[in-house]
Amino acid sequence: MTTLQETIHPSAQSREWKAIVILILLIPVLWSPPFLFRIFLLQPFNIPSGSMRPTLVVGDYVFAAKYAYGYGRYSFPFAPSWISGRVLAAEPGYGDVVVFRTPKDNSVDYVKRVVGLPGDRIQMRQGQLILNDRPVTRVALANVPGGSACGVDDGAKIKRWRETLPNGASYVTYDCVDNGYLDNTSVFTVPSGHFFAIGDNRDNSTDSRMMSVMGFIPMDNLVGRVTRIFWSLDEHGEPHMERLGKVW
């Protein structure tokens, strides 16, 4: 017994001292302006898929405002799983483009647009968004070449719509195919403490319409609101300067 105790205690003490030394060395990093900026204010993300086209495209780099909805478990890297709720909490607004984690896969950051808040009834009918039993206003725009946005030939044309939510949020959506898989859905009633999010590329987005994959998103899973494209590269790796600016 004595020999075992003497073997364990020095090792434990050594680990404690190492942890203390590491924490002391990390203090300048943890309190450095860039670190604090990323943790509390704006976090950069890059866009890896076309689910939010034309608003966001592959090659865009965006800032997400972490202060917009308060701070929770997913606001900070390496946060322990037992953290729940949010400090300085605020709900997103209709039309906000948000970064979040899903209950089914909380290791991946997703970016979509908020179209439903607690108590709302959401449905898709023939490709049109229905909010609380009323079709959301949309206006047809000129068709554009589809290309990689819809997985079709570059010369194929796809429909575009300018959609405007009741609060005035307005943005452009892609409609790749008529009567697509997610163009007609049942009615989804958003539960308390959750929101409903979909991609602007309506026929090429995994989002809240797919209940078995994503479904309703808890407010506590919000990371931040996408506010600005600060850098963008085209498919050839060249700067895409005309895309820089505010995200609507």
PyMOL commands that set and color helices and strands:
alter all, ss='L'
color gray80, all
select helices_A, chain A and resi 2-30+33-41+73-75+147-149+219-221+241-243
alter helices_A, ss='H'
color red, helices_A
select strands_A, chain A and resi 42-46+60-65+97-102+105-116+121-125+128-131+134-135+137-145+157-164+170-175+188-189+194-198+217-218+222-232+245-246
alter strands_A, ss='S'
color yellow, strands_A
deselect
rebuild
show_as cartoon
